[in-house]
Amino acid sequence: MEILDKIECAGYGSEVSFIYIAFSPVNPESSKYARILSQGIIELREKGRLQQILGKYHLKDWKD
């Protein structure tokens, strides 16, 4: 199962919601996980897949 299959979307309507992803500072693997997440987002964006995913929910890239 890929990480994208493990992410769920919650909420409703057109309300603005902020989502934060955090990694515990006491976990020695946290910086590694943060790099993996950041690189994954970059790759999704470069391949156009991020826009496809966001588009399904009528969202736009937060980098724009």
C-alpha positions in Angstrom: 0.0 0.0 0.0 1.4 3.4 -1.0 1.3 6.4 1.3 -1.3 8.1 -0.9 -3.6 5.2 -0.2 -3.3 5.9 3.6 -4.2 9.6 3.5 -7.8 10.4 4.1 -9.7 13.7 3.4 -12.1 15.0 5.9 -14.3 18.1 6.0 -17.1 19.6 4.0 -18.3 22.7 2.3 -16.1 25.6 1.2 -14.6 26.4 4.5 -10.9 27.1 4.6 -9.1 24.5 6.6 -5.4 24.3 7.4 -3.7 21.0 7.7 -0.4 20.6 9.4 2.0 17.7 9.3 4.4 17.4 12.2 7.2 15.0 13.2 8.2 14.5 16.8 11.4 16.2 17.8 12.3 13.3 20.1 12.2 10.8 17.2 15.6 10.5 15.6 14.0 9.6 12.3 11.9 12.7 12.1 14.2 14.7 9.8 14.4 11.7 7.5 10.6 11.5 7.3 10.3 15.2 6.7 12.8 15.0 3.8 10.8 12.0 2.4 7.6 14.0 2.5 9.1 17.1 1.0 10.7 15.2 -1.8 7.5 13.3 -2.5 5.5 16.5 -2.8 8.2 17.9 -5.2 8.0 14.8 -7.3 4.2 14.9 -7.4 4.3 18.5 -8.4 6.8 18.0 -11.1 4.9 15.1 -12.7 1.6 17.0 -12.5 0.1 14.4 -10.2 -0.3 16.9 -7.3 -2.6 19.1 -9.4 -4.6 16.0 -10.4 -5.1 15.0 -6.8 -5.9 18.6 -5.7 -8.2 19.1 -8.6 -10.4 16.2 -7.5 -11.2 18.3 -4.4 -11.3 21.7 -6.2 -8.2 22.8 -4.4 -5.2 24.6 -5.7 -1.5 24.2 -5.0 -0.5 26.1 -1.9 2.7 27.1 -3.6 0.9 29.2 -6.2 
